[in-house]
């Protein structure tokens, strides 16, 4: 089995752990552990911490070290430096909004599996050529939403997606009903006001609602 095939299996496994992967923007690393514990308690083990704040890497490091049952990854991975920093922090996977040849080459040499972003059929085909069958569809709603994904199901039957961008608890079932969608990504599970207030019970409740969206 090639390295990319092995890493694709890892990505498929994490995409199937729960119907929603929370997309987390965290401003204070001290919130990372209680937030992650609340998500796991609510049935959401896969957690994407975006590299959009100075606290992100410390948050990933803390979750990886202290939260049993959590599968933490790094989102908004744009560069080779981002990928290596995520690996050193303990990220189990990486997510990118799109791809570049340099980033894909770096992933080939890394043990961190990538969930790469695509928004067009040409981008999907390019990633297929590199061995990627499990992709992030981003930005999901602005790029065409369920209609575009549904249209791709026939000509691109071997690809499975995690649509992310503009999805809510109310709209997630429409995406999850598609045959080529394994899970969705969403920021509604960890809203900034609940993180700021330390409302971990509220985060757990949102996680339980999301976990209840399982595909049939």
Secondary structure, DSSP 8 states (H G I E B T S, - for coil): --HHHHHHHHHHHHHTS-SEEEEE--S-GGGHHHHHHHHHHTT--EEEEETTSTTHHHHHHHHHHH-TT-EEEEES--SHHHHHHHHHHT-SEEE-SS--HHHHHHHHTSSSEEE-EE-SHHHHHHHHHTT--EEEETTHHHHTHHHHHHHHHHHTTT-EEEEESS--HHHHHHHHTSTTEEEEEESGGG-HHHHHHT-HHHHHHHHHHHHTT---
